[in-house]
Structure formats: structure tokens, C-alpha cells
Amino acid sequence: MTGWTPDSMPDLTGKTAIVTGANSGIGLPTALELARHGARVVVAARSPEKGDAAVAEILRAVPGGQVEYGHLDLADLASVRRFAESVDKVDLLINNAGIGLISRRETKDGFEMQFGTNHLGHFALTGLLLPLLLAAPGARVVTVSSDAHKGGRIDFDNLALEHGYGRMSAYGRSKLANLLFTLELQRRAERAGADLTSVATHPGTTATNIVKLGPLQPLMSVFFKSAAAGAVPSLYAATSPDIRGGEFIGPRLKHFTPSARARSEEDAKRLWDVSTQLTGVRFDEIAYS
Ligand SMILES: NC(=O)c1ccc[n+]([C@@H]2O[C@H](COP(=O)([O-])OP(=O)(O)OC[C@H]3O[C@@H](n4cnc5c(N)ncnc54)[C@H](OP(=O)(O)O)[C@@H]3O)[C@@H](O)[C@H]2O)c1
């Protein structure tokens, strides 16, 4: 798909969008463009200071926009529950936030941090918001994955990664989980006849805080594209009428094929069941009967 830019987006007046991690990187221009096109936007971020600053920045670019901060720490299931309880409407859920390439640590609930934040936090958030998503005509869930999912493997007997932890492999695993989740959500929504579209994206290598270049960090923007360019797949996935559920949209809006591992329905079901057990969040409305 060439020629599509955020200016091609439809008018989003009346829609409510939640963008996780909208205080920086790819999430900020994603939220800004959604607001520019008339959506009410919730900047869901773990830091109130950074969240408020992002709201102010968006409002400077979109005077009169409907933008608000919502406190959400995806590495804390109690925080995810509090955030979800504060939401009154959602048409577009952009599961964008992510953490990557860190040494091993754990979420508040004791999950390996990259899996816990990038996958389990978004799994729980989506499930808790499901009744509102199903009440919104044409609702979409966009989950930001990565080409890095290809390096990911899920060993269900070692989800905590207490042994064999690697920064990159743990990141790849979390991004693989994002894709397995996206595709399973789409299958479940379809089987239940629900008006819900689930799509995944890969932004392409983008100059943001998640990229770690060591001493070359100041040169990041020379090598990689801008956050605004990285937001284009998410914006297209969230708003284009041409999108079909289960698609994986990459840079230049190419339709990527997820790896064979990401397309495994068996792994997707197993991950879904494990994620339900770990988070306590069920998707009863679209459960297999
Ligand atoms: N940049 C790339 O090259 C690239 C490539 C492929 C995929 N991606 C994906 O793109 C998405 C956005 O990342 P980015 O590149 O824009 O990186 P970023 O600038 O580091 O943004 C990540 C966002 O996630 C937030 N976040 C991290 N942990 C959180 C938590 N526990 N609760 C709530 N929010 C949390 C961060 O908040 P703080 O500011 O508070 O840390 C930040 O707002 C991620 O899913 C990433 O995996 C990026």
C-alpha cells in the first residue's frame, strides 16, 4: 500500500482511542494523529509526569483536542484493573507500550518483565476492556509486535526464564506472544460473531528509547526512522477501511507473514489458557463454547 499517510485517515469524531505507552516514542505520534483526526484519546502511561507532558504536547499540536491521561502500569495487574475500571468507552485500543532488551527482572506479580509487560499486561487490559470493545461498532485492537518475533520461542515449561534468559530472546518471545495473541483474539472474535478486528503491526526500526545503541545512542536518529514514521503502521491498522482481522502490517504498510511459530494455533491456544491462568482475566464473551 503506497501513498497512504496519516492525512488519509478518516474523521474519528465520536471514537475513543486508548494508546498504551503514548508518552514517548511511537505511541506519542500515534496518539497525536488520532487526536488530530477527532478521536478522544487516552494517553495510558505509567508515569503521571510523562503522561501529563504528552497530553500537553498533543494539545499544543491539536488545540481543542480531547486528550486525557490515564494511569496504567502494565507491569502491575492491579494497576491494569484500576485503569480498565476507569474507562467508559473504547473503540480503538492500541496495545503499543513495550519494554525491551533489559537485564532480567520481574513485574509486580512476579512475571518475567518483558513477557509480563508486553504480553500479559496487554492481554489483561484487552480482556478487561472486552465488554466495552464489543459494545463499540467496528472496534479494533492493534497490538504492536515486531519483526523480532522471529527470534522468539515460547517454552511453556520455562515461562519465568529463570534459566537461559537473554535480553534479545526474551524480547523476541514477548513479541511472538503479541502475534499469537493477536491472531487468537481474531479467531475467537470471528467464531463468536463479534464485531471486533484484531491486527498486529511491526513499526520497523525506529529511533526511540527502546533501541539501545550504547555509545552510538546519540546517532540513533541518523540511522533509524522517526517515531512519526514508526507510528504509520499503527495508524493505518487502526483506521483504514482496507484492514482485515489477523493482518500483520509492517513498514511501508506491507502485509507481513508472521513466522510459522506465530501462526501455530496450538501454541496460541496454549498461550491463551496460560495467560488466563496467570492474569485471572477471562474473555468469556468470546470463549470457545
Ligand atoms: N523502536 C523500534 O525500532 C521498534 C521496532 C519494533 C517494535 N517496536 C515496538 O514499538 C512499541 C513502542 O515502543 P517504542 O519504540 O516507541 O519505545 P519507547 O519510546 O521506549 O516507548 C515505549 C513506551 O512503553 C511504555 N512502557 C514501558 N513499560 C511500561 C509499563 N510497565 N506500563 C506502561 N507503559 C510502559 C514506556 O513508558 P516509559 O516512558 O515510562 O518508559 C513508553 O511510553 C513497543 O511495543 C516496541 O516493542 C519498536
The ligand as a Gaussian input file, in Angstrom:
#p B3LYP/6-31G(d) Opt

LIG

0 1
 N       11.597000       1.291000      18.071000
 C       11.672000       0.228000      17.318000
 O       12.603000       0.073000      16.498000
 C       10.622000      -0.834000      17.413000
 C       10.664000      -1.888000      16.482000
 C        9.696000      -2.880000      16.559000
 C        8.719000      -2.815000      17.515000
 N        8.704000      -1.789000      18.410000
 C        7.625000      -1.762000      19.408000
 O        7.034000      -0.486000      19.401000
 C        6.367000      -0.275000      20.650000
 C        6.648000       1.136000      21.155000
 O        7.993000       1.217000      21.527000
 P        8.907000       2.470000      21.169000
 O        9.826000       2.043000      20.098000
 O        8.050000       3.662000      20.940000
 O        9.779000       2.583000      22.511000
 P        9.712000       3.647000      23.716000
 O        9.959000       5.018000      23.228000
 O       10.624000       3.085000      24.739000
 O        8.219000       3.557000      24.185000
 C        7.759000       2.501000      24.978000
 C        6.591000       3.002000      25.786000
 O        6.123000       1.915000      26.591000
 C        5.984000       2.408000      27.905000
 N        6.058000       1.365000      28.920000
 C        7.104000       0.562000      29.223000
 N        6.792000      -0.208000      30.283000
 C        5.532000       0.133000      30.660000
 C        4.652000      -0.290000      31.675000
 N        5.017000      -1.192000      32.603000
 N        3.420000       0.258000      31.750000
 C        3.034000       1.184000      30.872000
 N        3.823000       1.652000      29.886000
 C        5.057000       1.116000      29.780000
 C        7.121000       3.411000      28.075000
 O        6.891000       4.233000      29.210000
 P        8.121000       4.986000      29.953000
 O        8.411000       6.193000      29.126000
 O        7.558000       5.293000      31.291000
 O        9.265000       4.018000      29.984000
 C        6.988000       4.143000      26.748000
 O        5.944000       5.053000      26.795000
 C        6.866000      -1.369000      21.589000
 O        5.857000      -2.353000      21.712000
 C        8.057000      -1.951000      20.854000
 O        8.279000      -3.302000      21.161000
 C        9.634000      -0.802000      18.369000

